[in-house]
Amino acid sequence: MVRVKPFAALRPPKNIAEAVSAPPYDVLDSAEAKTLANEKSLLHITKPEIDFDPILPDHDERVYERAVQNFKAWQEKGWLVQDSKPCYYVYAQTMDGRTQYGIVLCAHIDDYADGHIKKHELTRKDKEDDRMIHVRIQNANIEPVFFAYRDNAALDAIVSAVTAKAPDYDFTAEDGFGHTFWAITDDATTADITRIFTGEVEAFYVADGHHRTAAAARVGAEKREQNPAHAGNEEYNYFMAVCFPASQLKILDYNRVVKDLNGLGKEEFIEALRKDFNVTEKGSDEFRPGKLHQFSMYLDGEWYCLEALEGRYDDNDPIGVLDVTVLSRLVLDKILGIKDLRTDRRIDFVGGIRGLGELKRRVDSGEMKAAFALYPVSMDQLMAISDSGNIMPPKTTWFEPKLRSGLAIHKLV
């Protein structure tokens, strides 16, 4: 079972919550962040390179120093205020008429080490190291990670009762998505949430934030080693997460664009595809895959449907059944010679939130030669792979909406 605890969040007063809140650090480049950030925006803390003109590289020592200065200033100005006692919180996100309800809590670093917090992606040490620096210098989890758990009726009932009351925050962000937030201040309800998670929830599944999760666990372990009086109940043993019932989450497609056809002409390439796919021309209108093992391809102003032939995939293999695996093996590797999705500069990835129009735009511009859209992975597939100890290929899942940063911060001291 998982270990959880409430925490006294550092968070903005109600009247400036929308102004302080911000998209997560990794969905905006520095120029976009500088344009979006208002005076109170958390982006001045999570992407402080925007405070310099010209914008500095995000690993510059002056950027880290500014992050610490800004975090302190936001607290001194009353833009971030710590709650008077430990609480759990409910955070609801609404997108396209669909609402998902997450419980904001602190998870235990040992659960990550022993596999009760399950991952489905590999992390890169350089990205972990960068996130570690931010946690270490701030002594805080500034941004939450995004977890899922198998549905639990008792937790659903608690969330339903909490969200029937007036929220602490309720606003629609610049992306058009709704964000609503409640603090749970009732001690009996807090005790019930702890009891249910620790007694009934077997695992958390990392949905989004693998590097932040790994970094938080590493910082916690580092602080243990540095503390000769370590007792096990210190705040650094925990890190902040927003945890959603799996059935409420929707994974969007994560698509691919390639720079060239590996020396093949258009007809040669299509003929090579026919060895493993039924290839059907769809014309100039956008075509989206409608089922597993069906792909959309955009090439030379035309859309195509690619359906993998029988025997080209293994539905009994949690990795082999994935369409990212099928496409990588039969097209990217076999035909295009793209062996390593993490390092090959001939391929790029486009989150499904950008739509098929973004695939078309990048090909029509001449930047890319062809685009491939995939049918989304399901939460059941993600959890099955995590439970089996397997790892998904890179850039498989895209969760939307993203967690808003700044609604709650967990201090490690």
C-alpha positions in Angstrom: 0.0 0.0 0.0 1.0 3.6 -0.5 2.1 6.0 2.2 0.6 9.5 2.2 0.3 12.5 4.5 -1.4 15.9 4.4 0.7 19.0 4.3 0.4 22.8 5.0 0.6 24.1 1.5 2.1 27.4 0.6 -0.5 28.9 -1.8 -1.8 32.2 -3.1 -4.7 34.2 -1.5 -8.0 33.6 -3.3 -8.1 37.0 -5.1 -4.7 36.4 -6.9 -4.8 32.7 -7.4 -5.3 32.9 -11.1 -2.6 35.5 -11.5 0.0 33.5 -9.5 -0.9 30.2 -11.2 1.0 29.2 -14.3 1.5 26.3 -16.8 4.2 23.8 -15.8 7.8 24.7 -16.5 8.2 22.2 -19.4 5.3 23.1 -21.6 6.5 26.6 -22.5 9.8 27.8 -23.9 11.4 30.8 -22.3 10.2 33.3 -24.9 6.6 32.0 -24.5 6.9 32.2 -20.8 8.2 35.8 -20.9 5.2 36.8 -23.0 2.7 35.0 -20.8 4.0 36.0 -17.3 2.3 38.8 -15.4 3.9 40.4 -12.4 2.8 37.8 -9.9 3.1 34.7 -12.1 4.9 31.7 -10.7 6.8 31.6 -14.0 9.2 34.1 -12.4 10.1 31.2 -10.0 9.9 28.2 -12.3 11.4 29.9 -15.3 13.3 32.9 -13.9 15.5 33.2 -17.0 12.6 35.4 -18.3 13.5 38.1 -15.8 16.7 38.9 -17.8 17.0 40.8 -21.0 18.1 39.1 -23.1 16.8 35.9 -21.7 19.6 33.9 -20.1 20.2 30.1 -20.6 18.1 28.3 -18.0 21.2 26.6 -16.4 23.0 29.9 -15.8 23.9 30.4 -12.1 22.2 33.8 -12.1 19.0 32.1 -13.1 19.1 29.7 -10.1 19.9 32.7 -7.8 16.9 34.6 -9.2 14.6 31.7 -8.6 15.5 31.7 -4.9 15.2 35.5 -4.7 11.8 35.4 -6.3 10.4 32.5 -4.2 11.4 34.5 -1.1 9.9 37.7 -2.4 6.6 36.1 -3.3 6.3 34.9 0.3 7.3 38.3 1.7 4.8 40.1 -0.5 2.0 37.8 0.6 1.5 36.3 -2.8 2.2 32.9 -1.4 1.0 32.2 2.2 1.4 28.9 4.1 -1.7 27.2 5.5 -2.0 27.1 9.3 -2.2 23.3 9.5 -1.6 20.2 7.3 -4.5 19.5 4.8 -5.4 17.5 1.9 -6.8 19.3 -1.1 -9.0 18.6 -4.1 -8.0 19.9 -7.5 -10.5 19.7 -10.3 -9.7 20.3 -14.0 -12.2 20.8 -16.7 -11.5 20.4 -20.4 -14.0 20.1 -23.3 -16.8 19.4 -20.8 -15.0 16.7 -19.0 -13.9 17.2 -15.3 -11.3 15.1 -13.4 -10.9 15.4 -9.6 -7.5 14.9 -8.0 -6.4 14.7 -4.4 -3.4 16.8 -3.6 -1.2 15.1 -1.1 2.3 14.2 -0.1 3.7 10.8 -1.3 6.6 9.0 0.3 10.0 8.8 -1.4 10.4 5.2 -0.2 7.3 4.2 -2.2 9.2 5.3 -5.4 12.3 3.3 -4.3 10.4 0.1 -3.6 8.0 0.2 -6.6 4.7 1.3 -5.0 5.0 4.4 -7.2 5.2 2.9 -10.6 6.7 4.4 -13.7 6.2 3.7 -17.4 9.0 5.8 -18.9 12.8 6.0 -18.5 14.3 9.2 -17.2 17.4 11.1 -18.4 19.9 11.9 -15.7 20.6 15.4 -17.0 16.9 16.3 -16.7 16.7 14.7 -13.2 19.8 16.7 -12.2 18.2 20.0 -13.4 15.0 19.3 -11.4 17.1 18.3 -8.3 18.8 21.7 -8.4 15.4 23.5 -8.3 14.1 21.3 -5.4 17.4 21.6 -3.5 17.8 25.4 -3.8 14.2 26.1 -2.9 13.8 23.5 -0.2 10.4 22.9 -1.7 8.4 21.0 -4.3 7.3 24.0 -6.3 5.4 22.0 -8.9 3.4 18.8 -8.3 3.7 15.5 -10.1 0.7 13.9 -11.7 -0.3 10.4 -10.4 -3.1 8.0 -11.1 -4.5 5.3 -8.8 -7.1 2.5 -9.4 -10.6 3.8 -8.6 -11.7 3.7 -5.0 -15.4 4.2 -4.1 -14.7 5.5 -0.6 -12.3 8.2 -1.9 -14.8 9.1 -4.6 -17.4 9.7 -2.0 -15.2 12.0 0.0 -14.3 14.0 -3.1 -17.9 14.3 -4.0 -18.8 15.7 -0.5 -15.9 18.1 -0.6 -16.7 19.5 -4.1 -20.3 20.1 -3.1 -19.0 23.0 -1.1 -17.8 26.4 -2.3 -14.2 26.2 -3.7 -11.2 28.2 -2.6 -10.3 28.9 -6.2 -12.3 28.7 -9.4 -11.1 30.2 -12.7 -10.6 29.5 -16.4 -7.0 29.9 -17.5 -5.7 31.3 -20.7 -5.8 27.9 -22.3 -9.6 27.7 -21.8 -9.4 24.9 -19.2 -11.1 25.3 -15.8 -9.3 25.0 -12.5 -11.1 24.6 -9.2 -9.5 23.9 -5.8 -10.7 23.1 -2.3 -8.8 22.8 1.0 -10.0 19.9 3.2 -9.7 21.4 6.7 -11.9 18.8 8.6 -9.7 16.6 10.7 -12.0 13.6 10.5 -12.0 13.7 6.7 -8.2 14.1 6.7 -7.9 11.0 8.8 -10.3 9.1 6.6 -8.2 9.9 3.5 -5.0 8.8 5.1 -6.6 5.6 6.3 -8.1 4.7 2.8 -4.9 5.4 0.9 -2.7 3.5 3.3 -5.1 0.6 3.7 -6.7 0.2 0.3 -4.6 1.8 -2.5 -1.9 -0.5 -3.6 0.1 1.7 -6.0 0.4 5.1 -7.6 1.1 5.3 -11.3 3.2 8.2 -12.6 1.1 9.8 -15.4 3.2 12.9 -15.9 6.3 14.1 -14.1 8.7 11.2 -14.2 11.7 13.5 -13.9 10.2 15.5 -11.1 9.3 12.3 -9.2 12.8 10.9 -9.6 14.4 14.3 -8.6 12.2 14.6 -5.5 13.1 11.1 -4.4 16.8 11.8 -4.9 16.7 15.1 -2.9 14.9 13.3 -0.1 17.5 10.6 0.0 20.3 13.2 -0.1 18.8 15.1 2.9 18.5 11.9 4.9 22.3 11.3 4.4 23.0 14.8 5.5 20.9 14.7 8.7 22.6 12.7 11.5 19.4 13.1 13.5 17.2 11.7 10.8 14.0 10.2 12.4 11.9 9.4 9.3 9.0 11.9 9.8 10.7 14.9 8.3 9.0 16.7 5.4 11.9 15.8 3.0 10.7 12.2 3.2 7.6 13.3 1.2 6.9 15.1 -2.1 3.8 16.7 -3.5 1.5 14.9 -6.0 -2.0 15.3 -7.4 -3.6 11.9 -7.6 -6.5 11.1 -9.9 -8.7 8.0 -10.2 -7.6 6.2 -13.4 -11.1 6.1 -14.9 -11.3 9.9 -15.0 -8.1 10.4 -17.0 -7.8 10.6 -20.8 -4.5 10.0 -22.7 -4.2 11.9 -25.9 -2.2 10.7 -28.9 1.5 11.5 -29.1 2.4 11.8 -32.8 5.6 11.7 -34.9 7.0 13.8 -37.7 10.1 12.8 -39.8 12.5 14.9 -41.8 13.1 12.6 -44.7 12.2 9.2 -46.2 15.7 7.8 -45.9 16.5 8.3 -49.6 13.3 6.7 -50.9 10.9 8.4 -53.3 7.3 8.7 -52.3 6.1 5.7 -54.4 9.0 3.6 -53.2 8.2 4.5 -49.6 4.5 3.6 -50.0 5.4 0.3 -51.6 7.7 -0.5 -48.7 4.8 0.3 -46.3 2.5 -2.2 -48.2 4.6 -5.1 -46.9 3.3 -4.6 -43.4 0.2 -2.4 -43.8 -2.9 -2.0 -45.9 -2.4 1.5 -47.3 -5.5 3.5 -48.3 -5.5 7.1 -49.7 -7.8 9.5 -47.8 -7.3 12.6 -49.8 -6.7 16.2 -48.5 -9.2 16.1 -45.6 -7.7 15.3 -42.2 -7.9 11.6 -41.2 -7.6 10.5 -37.6 -7.0 6.8 -36.5 -10.1 5.2 -35.2 -8.8 2.1 -33.5 -5.8 0.2 -32.3 -3.2 -0.7 -35.0 -4.6 1.9 -37.4 -2.4 4.9 -38.3 -2.8 8.2 -40.1 0.0 9.4 -42.4 0.4 12.8 -44.0 2.7 13.0 -47.0 2.9 15.4 -50.0 -0.4 17.0 -49.2 -2.4 13.8 -48.9 -3.7 11.8 -45.9 -3.4 8.0 -45.8 -4.8 5.2 -43.6 -2.3 2.6 -42.6 -3.7 -0.6 -41.0 -1.1 -3.1 -39.7 -1.5 -6.6 -41.2 -2.2 -9.6 -39.0 0.9 -11.0 -37.5 2.7 -7.7 -37.4 1.9 -7.1 -33.7 1.4 -9.1 -30.5 -1.7 -8.2 -28.5 -0.6 -10.6 -25.7 2.6 -8.5 -25.1 2.0 -5.3 -23.1 4.7 -3.6 -25.1 4.2 -5.3 -28.5 0.5 -4.3 -28.5 1.4 -0.6 -28.4 1.0 1.3 -31.7 4.2 3.3 -30.8 6.0 -0.1 -30.9 4.4 -1.2 -34.1 5.2 2.1 -35.9 8.7 2.2 -34.5 9.5 -1.3 -35.5 7.8 -1.5 -38.9 8.3 2.1 -40.2 10.7 4.2 -38.3 13.4 1.5 -37.9 12.7 -0.9 -40.7 12.1 1.6 -43.5 13.4 5.0 -42.3 16.5 3.8 -40.3 15.5 5.7 -37.2 16.9 3.4 -34.4 16.9 5.6 -31.3 13.9 7.8 -30.7 15.7 9.6 -27.9 18.7 10.8 -29.9 17.9 10.8 -33.6 17.5 14.3 -34.9 15.5 13.1 -38.0 12.4 12.7 -35.8 10.3 15.0 -33.6 7.2 14.5 -31.5 3.9 16.4 -31.4 1.4 16.2 -28.6 -2.2 15.4 -29.5 -3.4 18.6 -27.9 -2.0 20.4 -31.0 -4.3 18.5 -33.3 -3.7 17.0 -36.8 -3.4 20.5 -38.2 0.0 20.9 -36.5 1.2 17.7 -38.3 0.0 19.1 -41.6 1.6 22.5 -41.0 5.0 21.1 -40.2 5.0 18.9 -43.4 3.6 21.6 -45.6 6.2 24.1 -44.4 8.9 21.9 -45.7 10.4 21.4 -42.2 9.3 17.8 -42.2 8.7 15.2 -44.9 6.0 13.1 -43.4 3.8 12.8 -40.3 2.2 9.9 -38.5 -0.7 10.1 -36.1 -1.4 7.2 -33.6 -4.4 5.9 -31.7 -4.0 6.9 -28.1 -2.8 4.5 -25.4 -5.4 3.6 -22.7 -5.0 3.9 -19.0 -5.5 0.2 -18.7 -2.5 -0.3 -21.0 -0.4 2.1 -19.0 -1.1 0.4 -15.7 -0.6 -3.0 -17.1 2.8 -2.1 -18.4 3.7 -0.4 -15.1 2.5 -3.4 -13.2 4.6 -5.7 -15.3 7.8 -3.7 -14.7 8.1 -2.9 -18.4 8.9 0.6 -19.9 7.0 2.2 -22.7 8.9 3.5 -25.7 9.7 7.3 -25.5 7.0 9.8 -26.1 4.0 7.4 -25.8 1.6 9.3 -23.6 0.3 12.9 -23.6 -2.0 13.8 -20.7 -4.2 16.9 -20.9 -5.0 19.2 -19.2 -1.7 19.8 -17.5 -1.5 20.5 -13.8 -1.5 24.2 -13.0 1.6 25.2 -11.0 1.3 27.6 -8.0 -2.0 26.4 -6.5 -0.1 24.5 -3.8 3.6 24.3 -2.9 5.2 21.8 -0.5 8.0 23.1 1.7 10.6 20.5 2.8 11.3 22.3 6.1 
